[in-house]
């Protein structure tokens, strides 16, 4: 009987460690590719070499702000969707430079 309790405790400990050692799940925005990665995907350019939607072939996109205070507290994350089929294609993040960084470059 004691052997079964020890075995159960070991299995419970392994199960607990496995569940709590998993990395945090990626958000939907984080699963999207950046523009450079999107350009490498097949069908992301048309015959003329212009960037296009890989699903419908449209060459116009719409940029939208990620509306989540939890994921985007500083309003720097955007996603880009096809203007025709409305599929989200890639993500972008704009980081504003501080005044000290601007002075160093200028």
N, C-alpha and C positions, 0 to 999 in steps of 0.2 A: 504494500500500500504506500509506503514511504517513497519507493522508487517511482511510483506513478505521480505522486505530488511533486517530486523533484523534476521529473520529466515535464509535467505541466508548467511548472514555474520557468523552466528553461525555454519552452516553446513560447510562453507568454512574454518573456523578456525579449526574445528574438523578434517576435511580432511587433512589440512596442518600439524597439530600436529601428526596425525597418520602416514603420509608419512615420516616425518622427525625424528620420534622416533624409526624407525626400526633399528635393529642392522645391522652392516655391513655384507654383504654376505660372506660366507666362500668360500675360493678358492678350487679348485679341490684337491689340496694337503692336505688341512685341513680336507676334508671330508673322507680321507683314514684313516683306523685304524692304530695304532702303532702295533708293533709286538706282544706285550702282549695281546692286544685286538683281534688281528687276530687269535691267538692260541685258543681263546675261541669260535670262530665261528665254527659252524658245518661243517664237511668235510674238516677241515684244517689239519687233520692228517690222515695218511693212516693206514692200519691194523697193521703195525710194530710200529706205534707211531711216525713216522718221519713226520716232517712238510712238507706239500705238497700244491700244488695248489688246491683250492677247486672246480675249474671248470674242470680241465682235469686230476688231480692226479699226475702231474709231481713233482719231488722232487728237481729240480734245479731252482734257481732264478738268476736274473741279477739285480745288484744294479746300479742305474743311478742317476746322479746329476740332481737336478731340475734346468733347464736352464731358469731362469727368474731373471733378475737383480732387478726387483721390489719386488718379493716375496722372493728372496734368495740372498740378497746383500753380505753376508759373506760366501757363498758356503757351508753351513752346512746342508742343507736339501736334502735328498735323497728319492727316491722311489724304491721299489723292485717289479719286474715283473717276471712272469713265463717265463722261457726260451723256453717253448714249444708253448703255446697259446698266449703269449705276453700280457696277462691281468695284469694290475697293481694291486698288492695284498695288500701291506702295505707301510707305510712311516717310515722314521727314521730321526732323527736330531742329529748331532754330534756337541757338543759344546766343543771347545778347551779351556783348562784351562789356565789361565794366569800364569805368572811366580810366582807371589806371592801365588797363590793357590797351586801350585806344591811344593813350599818351605814349606808351612804349613803342607802338607801331608807327606812330605819326612823327 
